[in-house]
């Protein structure tokens, strides 16, 4: 099913040529990237108010209204755009949408934003979107993917971004597309019509600076470097990164290591493991070496400890999140 995903780059190229699918289902945890894609789709279709219908999409009763809008022919235009800002329609509402997508109106594009992080192909809407070629998954980017997307988007904006400049932007701003997209737009304005951007232009233009790199804490915790992990954790807390953002990072690190452990145990080749975990080929050997030092039972126990901390922080308001996260980090590194 993964091969049936539509990448952002492929969608942008398709839209630039005037090609539009009957449905785009945009899901994944990168909400900024989803929002940017939805904005790009609206701009590419250039629909007016007569041919645009927008819905919150947060109740089952709206499914019939969405389908009704989809079945309405465009007025003085080639296409109608129907947007749903959410996909909390319940099982019956999803079935209604899936029934429409079995035979969608050719002149309508239906765009759906979903809060789901992954594609569940048992969901009839997900399977219909995949069948029609409009399933878009906005997962977290690794540094290589972020740099590649920057270069591709820069070209779409009318200028060339060197690979060194793209890597510098990722190193300075991290991999969150909401931040990177904003910095890329600022760089375009900074260039004032020039057609190429090198590292010097990036360094002169970047307005977002991090005190802590996005992968420093991850790398330290993956190595079980207790001293560095605690130091970086305290810096993130000083930078106002709340526990509700730090704890999921810790869980993601452990989940990825546990998955790698199980894939190695199953005998999968390293390159396939790298694709499964979205790891760059250059980083993969180091990552797998660290995973080889860890026990599967220990990783599972650490994940249970994360859940215990999450429950405790939600139910016991008197607890200090910083202290609890430090205890958890030390427990993992022990």
N, C-alpha and C positions, 0 to 999 in steps of 0.2 A: 504493500500500500504506500510505503514511503516514496516510491518512484512516481506516484501519482500526485505528489505535492506540486504546487505551482510556486516557484520562487518569486521573491519581490522583483528581482532583476528581470526575469522573464515576463512578469506581468507588466512592468513599466514599458518594456519593449513592445509588447502586444498592444497596450493602450496607445502608445505613440503612433502606431500604424493604423489605429482606428479599429482594432479588433477587441471585442468584448464578449465574455462568456455570459450565459444566462444567470449564473450565481457565483458569488465569491464569499466563501466562509472564512473569516479571518479569526484565528484563535491563537493562543499562546500567551506567555507571561510578559512579553515586551509590549506593553500597552501603548507606549509612545510610537513604536514602529507600526502598530496596527492603525493608530489614529492617522499617522502620516500617509499610510497606504490608502486609507479611506479618502483622505483629502485629495490625494493624487488621482484617484479614480473619479471623484466628482469633477476635478479640473479637466480631466481628459474627456469626459462625456459632455461637458459644457451644457448641461441641462438647465432650463429655466424653471421658475416656480411652478409652471403649469405641468411640468413633467418630472417633478421631484416629490416623493412622498417619504416622510421620515417618521419612524416609530421608536418608542422607548424599548419595546420588545420584552417587557418585564412581567407580562401576565398572559395566561393561556388565551384569554378572550381576544387578544390582539392578533392571533395567528390568522383568523378568518379575515380580518381587516387588511393584513399584509398581503394575503393572497388576492383579495379583491383589488387592491391597488396594482398588484402585478399583472392582473388580467385586463387592466384598463389600457387601451391602445394609447400611444403618445399623441400629443396635440401639436400640430405644426412642427414636428421634430421626428428624427429617425428613431430615437430611443427614449424610454422612460427609465428613471432610476428610483428604486425603492430601497431605503436604508432602514435597518433595524440596529439600534445602538446597543442592544443586549440580546441574548438568546436564552432567556429564562421563561420559556413558553410551556414548560411541563411536557409530559409524554404525549398527551393528546394534541397539544399545539404543534409539537415537532412532527407528528404524523400528518397533520394538515399541510404543513410546509412540504414534507416529503412527497405527498400526493401531488401537489402542484408541480414539484420539480421533476416528476415522472414525465410530464409534457409541458415544459415551461413555454411561455409566450416568447417568441423569437425577438420581439422588439423591446423586451424588458430586461434590465439587469437588476438582480436582487443582491444586495450587499449586506452581509450579516456579521456583526461583531460578537464574538463569544468570549466569556471570561475563562473558559476551560483552557488548561495548560497543554493538554495533549489531545490527539484525535482518537475518539472512541468509535470505531467503525461499526459497532452495534447500534449506534445512534443513526436513525434513518436519514437525518439531515446531513450528517457528516459523510455517510456513504454516498448520498446523492451528489453532494458537492464534489467528492472525489471522482465519481463517475463522469461528471460534467467538466472536470478539469479545473475547478475553481477553489480547491482546498489550499489555503495559505496558512502556514504555521509559523508564528513569530516567536521562536525560542530564543534563549540567550545566545549571544554570539561569542565565539572565541576570538582572540586577537587577530588571527589571520582572516577570519570571515569578516570582522569589522573593517579591517583595512581594505579588503576586496570590495566590500559594499561602498565604502567611501570613494574609491576610485571610480566605480561604476556610476555612482550618483553624481560625482563631479563631472563626468563626461556628459551625463544627461543635462547638467546645468550649463554646459558649454565651455568647460575648461579641463585640462589634463592635470591630474594630481599625481605626482611622482610616488613610487612605492615607498621611498624613504619618508616623504612628507606624510603619507597616510599612516605609516607606522608611528611617526612622531605624534600625530593627533591621537592615536589610540593609547600611546604611552602616557600622554598628558591628561586625556579626558576619560579614559576607560572605554568600555565596550557598549555602554547603554546608548541605543540609537537615538533616543530623545535628545541627549546631550550632543552626540556627534553630529546629528542632522542640523542642529542649531549652529554649531561651530562651522559646519561646511557652508551654510548660508552666509554666515558672517565673512568667511574667507572669500566667497564669491564677490561680495560687495567690496571687500578690501582690495581685490585684484583690479577693480575698475576697468573691466573689459579685457585685461590681459588673459592670455589663453593657457597659461601654465603656472602651476604653483609648486615650489620646492620647499625644503625644510625651512629656509629663511623666512618665507612669507608666512608659513604656519606659525613659527615662533613669534613673529611680530604681531600676529592677529589673534591668537588664542586668548580668550578671556576667562576660561575655566581652568583653575589650577587645583590640584588635589594635594593634600598633605600626605595622604596615604594612598598608595597605588591600589587598584582594584584587585590585584592578584597577590599582593604581598602577604596578606593574612592567610589567604587560601594556601599559598605555597608553604608558609611556615607551619600551618596546622597539618597539611599533608605529610610534612617531614616529621611531625610530632616534636617540633622545636618549641618547648614550653616557654622559655624565656622570651623569644621573639614573638610568639603567638600572643602572650599576655601583653607585651609592650604595644603591639599593633592593635589589639583589642581596646586597650585604654585610649590610644590615639583616636580610633574610630568613634568611641563614646564621647571624647572631647570635641570631635568634629560634628557632634549632634546626630550621629547615626544611631537611631533608636534600637533597642533590643529586638523590636518586631521586624527589623531588617537584618540584623546580625545573626539571630538564631536560624532563620532559613538558610543563610549562607553556610552555617556549620552543618546543618542537616544535608544540604546539597553535596558538600564535600564528602561526608560519610557515605551517603547513598551512592555516589559515583565510585568510591573506593570499593564498597561492598559489591556493586554490580560488576566492576572489573574483576574482583576476586572470583566471582561465580562464573564469569565468562572464561577466565583463564582455566578454572577447574573443568569447564565443559570442553576445553580443548580448542577454542576458537583461535584462529591466527591473529597475530598482533594487529595487522592492518584492519581487519574486520572489527576488532575491539575498538580501535581508534575511531572508526566511523560510527559505531554504536554510541560511543561516549562523546562524540564531537570534539576530539582532541587532535591537535595539529601533529603531523608526523615527527616534527623536531622535538616536541615535548613528550610524546608518548613513551619512549624508552625510560626516561627518568621517572615518569609517573608510575609505570608498571614495576620498576625496581622498588619504589617505596611501597607499593601495594603488596609486593611479595614478602615484605617484612611483617605484614599484619595478619592477624588471625580472623577468620570469618565470624566466629562466635564473639570475639572482642568488638568487632565493628557493629554487630547486631546489638550488643549490650550498650554501646555508646549511643546508638540511635534511640534505644529505649530511654536512656538518660536524658536525651534531648526532649523527648515527649514529656517526661516527668517535670523538667524545668519549665516547659511551655505551660503545662497545666498549673504548676505552682504559681507562675507569674500572673496567670489569668485569675486565679482564685484567691490569692493572698496578696492584697494590695500593699501590705507593709514590707514586702520583700524588696531589696535593692537589686534591680536588674543587673547592674554592673557586677556586683559581687557574685550573683548566681551564674552569670556568664563566665566569670573568671574561674569559679569552681568547676563548671562544666568543661572548660578548656583544659584545665589542669588534669581533670579526670581522663579526658580523651588522650592527652599527651603522656599519661602515667605509664 
